[in-house]
Each structure stands twice: as C-alpha cells, then as structure tokens.
C-alpha cells in the first residue's frame, strides 16, 4: 500500500498510542505483577497459548486464502491493546492489573510475534510471497516505536504527573481518530476485494473476538481469580493491539491482504467488548450483592434448643 496516510499514519498512531500508555505507567506497574502472579500468569497463558490455538482452529474451519490466514495468526499473536484499560475501567475491572499486563505483554510480544507468525507462514504459505518470513530484526524495529514512546511517556509522568493526567484524554482521542483513519484507508485501498475478504474472515473475526473475551474471563474465574481481576483479564486477552498487526503486515511483510483480518477485527471488537463487558459487570454486581447481603435470622420459629433453654430458665411453681 503506497497511501501516505497508511505509510506515515501507522507509525504515528503507534507512537501516539504507546506514548499515551506510557503516560499512565510507572515502574510500580511492572513490579506490581508480583502481587497478583496467579492472575498475570493465567492471562498471559491465555494470550500466548490459548488464543493462537483458537485462531488456528478458526482458520482451518473457514479456510481463507493463505495471506488472510497468516493475517489472522499475526493478529492472534499481537499483544493486548491499550483500549483494554479503558474498557476495564468502564466495566469495573482491575485497571491496575490491565496496565501491568499491557506493559509486560508488549515486551514479551517482541519475541512471540515473529515465532507465531513465521510458524503460520511456514504452514499456510511456504512457497508464496511471504515465504521469506518475518525477520526478528524487523520486528525489533517495529517494537522500537512501541517501547520507546512508552519509556518517554513514563519519564513525562515521573517528571510531571499533573501534565500526564491532563494529556491522557487528548492522547486517547487523537489515537482513536488516527486509528480509525488508518483502518478506513486500509479498507478503501482494498475496496475492490473487501466483500470477498469480509466473507472469508468476517465471521471468523467475530468468533475470534467472542472467544478471546470469553476465554479471558472464564478461564481465570474457573482457576480461582476474583471477579474484578477476571474482568481485567477478559479485556486484556480479548482486545488485541490491531495497529501492531496492521503495521507489521503492511510495513514489514508488504501485504495489505494480511492486514485485512486486523482491520475487520478493529471494527468488530469495540461493540462486542462493550456488550460483553456489560454482561460480566452485571454478573459481578449480582455476585457482590450476594456476598454483602446480611444473613436473615429466622423470626417465625425459634430452634427447639432455644425454646428448651427458655423453658429450663423459668422458675418452677
């Protein structure tokens, strides 16, 4: 894709988004994972193992073109997006856990993204246009525009927390608008093939969104993670950083077709995450109400033992 909006806009939107993340981070956010190691380990396990396997199953089920299949796996390998923090806040999740997970996952993804993507290339397109694979050095270049802005944002917060708080909203709005433009430009560039692409991966991406959100909530709950942390895990696991996937597909692998799954996902995830968040927040509110409800003492009848005690205490005539 030669569009200046995409070639320039992708790095810019990544820088803005990750700088905004850095504005909300402190060193304590990285060390805090020691306080919730179970929730962190479960969320990362879902993100790094369960979701790629789920994406692989969906690709086999729907059988899209090799480049679209690789794009689905690239998206599945991408770390959680910063929007997870916002959705977690809206639906009463543990936002501090989200922030820590996003920070740690962004670092881990430097190694996991090329591994998963290259395995997908070897499986789906070993002799095709993407056969040269995703070189680790290229991924490091992409993640340098992910991690350096994060570090700069953290320095700004350390220098002036008030300024960092004041800039949080404008940065979020700016990154959301730029991301919308980039996704729109990707769709427009492929407008001649967009309907076949959506037919090929649209349902798969909707299912992937729902699977990601559900796995991120149900698995932690089954393994004993409390409700607010499970909501945070759900948003972190369910909302991927599609900008990273689009950037790698277009700028590194030189394939707009590989970017289509992430672009479709970017359109579908927000309403689905909002609906899912509303459901789990309601469930959590009911659970909290049950836990805090005072026990009701029986008033109509006293236990036999109590009546006997009262009878025994009466003076004999």
Residue pairs with C-beta under 8 A, 6 or more apart in sequence:
1 7
1 185
1 186
1 189
1 250
1 256
3 185
3 189
5 181
5 182
5 185
6 182
6 185
6 186
6 189
6 250
7 250
7 251
9 178
9 181
9 182
9 185
10 182
10 243
10 246
10 247
10 250
10 251
11 145
11 247
11 251
12 178
13 175
13 178
13 179
13 182
13 243
14 142
14 145
14 146
14 149
14 243
14 244
14 247
15 145
15 149
16 149
16 171
16 174
16 175
16 178
17 82
17 175
17 179
17 241
17 243
18 82
18 106
18 145
18 146
18 147
18 149
18 150
18 153
19 149
19 150
19 152
19 153
19 171
20 82
20 153
20 167
20 168
20 171
20 172
20 175
21 82
21 85
21 102
21 103
21 106
21 149
21 150
21 153
22 149
22 150
22 151
22 152
22 153
22 154
22 155
22 156
22 157
23 153
23 154
23 156
23 157
23 164
23 167
23 168
23 171
24 85
24 99
24 153
24 157
24 164
24 168
25 99
25 103
25 150
25 153
25 154
25 157
26 154
26 157
26 158
27 154
29 96
29 99
29 100
29 103
30 100
30 103
30 104
32 96
32 100
33 40
33 100
33 101
33 104
36 94
36 97
36 100
36 229
38 223
38 224
38 225
39 94
39 97
39 220
39 225
39 229
39 230
39 232
39 233
40 97
40 100
40 101
40 104
42 219
42 220
42 223
42 225
42 233
43 101
43 216
43 220
43 232
43 233
43 236
43 237
44 101
44 104
44 105
44 108
46 215
46 216
46 219
46 220
46 233
46 237
47 79
47 80
47 105
47 236
47 237
48 108
48 112
50 215
50 219
51 76
51 211
51 212
51 215
51 237
52 73
52 76
52 77
52 116
54 76
54 208
54 211
54 212
54 215
55 72
55 73
55 75
55 76
55 208
56 73
56 76
56 120
58 72
58 204
58 207
58 208
58 211
59 69
59 72
59 73
59 124
59 204
61 204
62 200
62 201
62 203
62 204
64 72
64 200
64 201
64 204
65 200
65 257
66 124
66 125
66 128
66 130
67 125
67 128
67 129
67 130
67 255
67 257
67 258
68 197
68 200
68 201
68 257
68 258
68 260
68 261
69 120
69 124
69 125
70 117
70 120
70 121
70 124
70 125
70 130
70 253
70 255
70 258
71 201
71 245
71 249
71 255
71 257
71 258
71 259
71 260
71 261
71 262
72 201
72 204
72 205
72 208
72 261
73 116
73 117
73 119
73 120
73 124
74 113
74 116
74 117
74 120
74 245
74 248
74 249
74 258
74 261
74 262
75 208
75 240
75 242
75 245
75 261
75 262
75 265
76 116
76 208
76 240
77 109
77 112
77 113
77 115
77 116
77 117
77 245
78 109
78 113
78 240
78 241
78 242
78 244
78 245
78 262
79 102
79 105
79 106
79 108
79 109
79 240
79 241
79 244
80 98
80 101
80 102
80 105
80 235
80 236
80 237
80 239
80 240
80 241
81 102
81 239
81 240
81 241
81 242
81 243
82 102
82 175
82 241
83 239
83 270
83 273
84 98
84 101
84 102
84 232
84 235
84 236
84 238
84 239
85 95
85 98
85 99
85 102
85 235
86 172
87 93
87 235
87 239
87 273
87 274
87 277
88 94
88 95
88 98
88 231
88 232
88 235
88 236
89 95
90 274
90 277
91 231
91 235
91 277
91 278
91 280
91 281
92 228
92 231
92 281
92 284
92 285
93 228
93 229
93 231
93 232
93 234
93 235
94 228
94 229
94 231
94 232
95 232
97 229
97 232
97 233
97 236
98 232
98 235
98 236
101 232
101 233
101 236
102 236
103 150
105 236
106 143
106 146
106 147
106 150
106 241
107 147
109 143
109 244
110 139
110 140
110 143
110 147
113 134
113 139
113 244
113 248
114 134
114 135
114 136
114 139
117 133
117 134
117 248
118 133
118 134
121 130
121 131
121 133
121 134
122 133
125 131
129 255
130 253
130 255
130 258
134 248
134 252
134 253
135 252
138 248
138 252
139 248
139 252
141 252
142 244
142 247
142 248
142 251
142 252
146 244
153 164
156 163
156 164
156 167
157 164
179 243
179 266
182 243
182 246
183 242
183 246
183 263
183 266
183 267
186 246
186 250
186 256
186 259
186 260
186 263
187 194
187 263
189 256
190 197
190 256
190 257
190 260
193 257
194 260
197 257
197 260
197 264
198 264
201 260
201 261
201 264
202 264
202 268
204 261
205 261
205 264
205 265
205 268
206 268
206 272
208 265
209 238
209 265
209 268
209 269
209 272
209 273
210 272
210 276
212 237
212 238
212 239
212 240
213 234
213 235
213 237
213 238
213 272
213 273
213 276
214 234
214 238
214 276
215 237
215 238
216 233
216 234
216 235
216 236
216 237
216 238
217 230
217 231
217 233
217 234
217 276
217 280
219 233
220 229
220 230
220 233
220 234
221 227
221 230
225 233
227 283
227 284
227 287
227 288
228 284
230 280
231 277
231 280
231 281
231 284
234 276
234 277
234 280
235 273
235 277
238 269
238 273
238 276
239 269
239 273
240 262
240 265
240 269
242 262
242 263
242 265
242 266
242 269
245 259
245 261
245 262
246 259
246 262
246 263
246 266
249 255
249 256
249 258
249 259
249 262
250 256
250 258
250 259
